[in-house]
Amino acid sequence: MKLSQRAYRLALHAYPARFRIVREREILSTLAEVQGDRLLPRAGELCALVRGGLGERNRVDLTEGGGWWWRALGSLAIPLTCVNAAVGLAGLWVAWSLPNGPGRWWPAFATLALVLAVTVAARLRVVGAALGLATFAMVAADALIMTQNPPVAAPHLRILEHYPPSGAQVPLSHAVTIPRARVSRPVGVRSLQPERARPLRRRPRPGLRRRDSVAQGRIG
Amino acid sequence: MTRQTLRRPTYFILAALLDGPLHGYGIIKRVEVLSDGELRLRAGTLYAALDRLVGQGLVVPEREEVVSGRLRRYYGLTPDGGELLAAEAADLRRAADLVLSVTQSPATRTA
């Protein structure tokens, strides 16, 4: 098979399968006559096939008239929605898998809500495309925020600066402190006074103290 | 209800079928001749338009033949397609007359 015929056959995959079954041979025959002795495929024919295929898949006429790119953008609403759904679900999974629960749940839910909106609006092609792009931009912005403020930098998760000691193999779970719940004090004169801010005092765990001591050569 | 104006490629495809049924490549060549070489249809454009026109009942596939291993499907104009084309041509003539009657009037020529 000639190179051009292979390229045209590949471009015909832009059409839905039911269309290809009926029309593929006919279109390839016409293209062979248009092609003549030319070896390389014509870029214009390839573009027209892809446009026609996208239009056929989405029941939009992309082949005629001005502003076809707007209709093409609209026809991308459905695939764009699928991509956004995947990204939104991934964001949801990330949000729920954080140690303190769904701390950043709203972008994922907002994404899913917009995905639904896009799906509904996909019939209104331009609106669907605009919503899809807006969703995509929002997910990208959320990814950027997450990159700049990763979950481990959140104030409720503190990593001990001097732990583990150099060279020690300590599980990662030991390096994270979990905020303690506030303990109510017994009612008394002192407890009625306004509580002053105290500097946070970290007490090393017994295991750590011993290991540090061992490291310094004081014990054993 | 107002009739939607035919787009240029659709108009020429219907016009190409006035003389009788043609296959895809025949339509492309005929449109090129009718438009004095201004309009050259791509295969993707042609078959998308044909698919739509068949769906609207303006064009109908009439017969098939295989020439040198190549499938040729012939398309013909339906009565509805012919009427629509004639109505569009009449509209175009009225629109052209509207302009030509002014630009070619003696007052315009002397001015």
Interface residues (C-beta under 8 A of the other chain):
Chain A: F19 R23 R25 E26 I27 S29 T30 L31 A32 E33 V34 G44 E45 C47 A48 L49 V50 R51 G52 G53 G55 E56 D61 L62 T63 E64 G65
Chain B: R7 R8 P9 T10 H23 G24 Y25 I28 R42 A43 G44 T45 L46 Y47 A48 A49 D51 R52 R70 L71 R72 R73
